[in-house]
Amino acid sequence: MNINELFLQRYNALYDFWLGGVWEMVPDDLMRQRPHPRVNSIAWILWHLTRVEDAGLNRFVVDRSQILDEGSWMEKMNVPIRHNGGDMNFAEVDDLSQRINLQALQEYSKAVQVRTREIVGQLTYDSLDSVMEEGYLRVILFDEGLASPRSAGLLDNYLGWTKGKCLMNFGMTHPYQHVGEIGVIASLLGVDFG
């Protein structure tokens, strides 16, 4: 098994199994709710993990344009921000959760998944050793608006990361972290995935 097959084995399970039923099993009104004052909504989490994957793989791993920029997705989703929401407060999370077009979000997520599979199918093991340079990170994070205005510390976080670490973090570890979060939030909302 090569690195591409190994990644896709877990990536396909993420979207086909772990996240596959979320769209059908959670009603729209519950997708938008935060069942506790200190948690996010499922809609926000799905938007956030999709933004991280889109920007992380396209800009950090292969230096391509984001899916977000190839189909008026901000307008379609009714979300006027480019960053991934990492520093949003709960009032901002509530606003995004209520305003987002869930059908467009689902379509955006599917488009990002198609691109991720394409990217991974073309990667070579050697290409993953390349280290993220500070100048390139500044362009992605600040000039292109991936980092929110309150996220200046992200630059130091990503310095020294390899493209392989970016691939595994943005495409695998990060979304799997949110799968557990979605499961807990769904249970608090009374949604049974069993």
N, C-alpha and C positions, 0 to 999 in steps of 0.2 A: 504494500500500500504506500503510495507517495503522499506528500504533504497536502496536495490538492484534494485527494480522495479522503484523507483523514479529516480535514477541515469540513468538507461538504457532508460527511457522514453525520457529524454533530450539528452542523448548520441546518441541514434538512430536517433533523429531528426537532430542532428549535421551532421552526415555523410550521412544519407539518403536524407535529404532535403537541408540543408544549403550548404554543400560541395558536395552533390551528383552529380551535373552537371558540376562542375569545369573542370573535366578531359575531358569531351566531348565538352564543350562550348568554352574553351579557346585553341586556336591552340598552338602547341608546341613552335613556335617562340615567341608568345606573353607571354607564361608562363615564358620564360627566360628573358624578358625585364623588365627594371626598367623605368617607364614612367616619372619619375622625379628624379633628382639627390639625393633627400633625402628619397626615399622610397625603399623598397626591391622588389624583383621579386616575383611573385606568386609561382614559383618553389621553391625558397628559403623558403618562408613562409610555404609551405606544408611540406618540408623536416624538417624545424625547429619544427613545432608543432608536427610532428610525432616522432621526436627524443625526445622531452620533454615528450610526453605521454609514449613512450616505456621505457625510463629510469626512469621516475618518478613513474610510477605504478609498474613496475617490480622490481626496486631496492629499492624504498622508501616505497612502500605500502606492498608488499608481499615477498621481499627478494628472487626473482627468477632471473635467467639470462635474459638478454634483448633479444628480437627478433633479434636485430642487430647482436648478437653473435651466433645465431643459424642457419645461412644460408648464410654466406659470403656476407651479404648485403652491406658492405662497398665496396667490390670489384664489386658487381653487379651494384650498383648505381654510381660507379666511384667517390666516395667521400672518401678521405683518412683521415678523421677526425672522432673522436668518440664523441666529445662534441656536444652541440646543437646550436652552432653559436651565442650565445647571445652577445658576444663581438666582432664579426667580423666587420671589416670596409667595406666600400662599394666596394673597389677593391676585397676583399675576397668574398663578396656576388656575385659580377659579375663573378668571377672565378667559384664558385660553381654553379651558375645559368647556366653557359654555359657548364660545364663538366658533370653535373648530367644526368644520364640515367632516363628519365621521366617514362618510362614503369616500370623499376625496382623500382622507387620511389612509383609508384601507388601500385605495388604488396607488397612492404614493408609496406605501409600504411594499406592495407587490412589485412596483417598478424598481425599488431599491434592491429587493431580493433578486430580481432578474439580473441586475447589474453586478451584484456581489458574486453571484454564481459565475458570471462571465469573467470578472476580474480574477477570481480564484482559479478558474480553468486556464488562465494564461500566465499565472505566476510561475517563476522558477525558484528553486530553493536558494540559489545564489542572490537573487534580487532582494531577498528578505533581510540580508545582512546590512544593507545600506542604513546609515544613521541619519536621523533628522537633524538638519542644520538650523542654527538659530535664525538666520535671515529668512529661510523658507517658512519656518514656523511663524515668524512675525507677519509675513504676508497672509498666510492662511488664517491665523487667529485674529489679527487686528485689521488688516487692509480689506480682507474679504468678509469680515464680520462673523466668523465662526464663534469667537468668544464674545460673551456679553460684555457690555461696558464695565461691569463689576468684576470681571474675571482676569485681571492682569496677571495673577499668579500662575495661570495655565502655562505660560511660556516656560517657566522653570520646571514645571512638572514634566513636560514632554522633551526637554533637552536630553540628548543621549539615547532616546528611544530608537530602536531599529524599526524598519518597515514590518518585520515579522512580529515584533511586539505590538505594533499598531494593529496589524491584521487580527491577531488573537484577542487583543483587548476590545477593539471597537466592533469586531464582527462576531465574537464568541463570548468572552467573559462578561462584558458589560450587559448584553441582552439577557444572558442566563441569570445574572443577578436580579434583573427586573422581573423575570418569570416568577420567582418566589414572591416578590412584592405584589405582583398582580394576583397571585393565588390568595394571599392573605387579604388583600383589599376586597376581592370577589367574595370571600367567605364572610367578611364583615358586612357586605351588602346583601348577604343571603343567597348568593349564587352558588349552586352546587355543581362542580365540575365532574363529580363522580358519576 
